[in-house]
């Protein structure tokens, strides 16, 4: 018979009552306003040394703690069961239960008053790997967009969470942008479909523009161009990279973002859970071997359908313009000049 091993739960080395010297940086009034021991343990876990170190104004460790005892306490803190029945993963630390846990964690930290700075050193501080072919990239974007939809439909939605708190207005707008962008797939899909439908049916929904409307229309296009130029100068990317990013935004918008909206609604409202695909990352020694590798996925059905629809629409529009003469070329150029054409 084999030996039976019992898994012994780790226990804290210190008691919270024995560590009064750890709170020397606090006044008596502040000490009296602190939570009780049970509230501390429920919130942060049963590690008095760890709790006391978080309460110390200048950081550090409580006095009188030996290295051996600290190692035992550290083992207790990193044990698998330490976070059970605490607020870790719910209100404190890295928030669990979300595909985009980085957005949710950062949002809750900013709601508590944490501040962020933009740091972009000349030498990259971190390097990582990412999928480089279209199919794997779309699956990754689908996972990100699905996480944003879940946050939008949860109580942590930046539209209504923590109003009156420490979150600044511009920070709230930035977080709103990170969770509503998948829903832009619906108007984008209409934008890519309507011109082709107009070419096929010969009926155009855009009325004749007046002089004032033409000025506003031209100003809108100029503002878009100026915004793109400013983004290029700020991000220091080439025009080719910027154009590829714009292309992928359209492809991902009518595929991964659209799928994420419906999957998120099914998951949150109907309880239908969807499995996501773990994307493969490009290894350093592989270079760009998989860059042009084509893998068919259902995410490519909407953009492929739109490409075929627009190509058929352009052919039908050119044929109609040739048959009907000069007056038909104006609407044709107006429809085919859109990015979806």
JOZI-V760748 format. One record per run of one state. SS is the DSSP state (hx for helix, st for strand, lp for the rest). FROM is the first residue (numbers start at 1). TO is the last residue. Records with the same first field share a line. If there is no record, write none. Layout:
SS = FROM-TO + FROM-TO
This chain:
lp = 1-15 + 19-20 + 24-27 + 34-36 + 45-47 + 56-66 + 78-87 + 89-91 + 93-100 + 112-133 + 153-168 + 202-210 + 236-238 + 254-255 + 270-299 + 325-326 + 337-341
hx = 16-18 + 21-23 + 28-33 + 37-44 + 48-55 + 67-77 + 101-111 + 134-152 + 169-201 + 211-235 + 239-253 + 256-269 + 300-324 + 327-336
st = 88-88 + 92-92
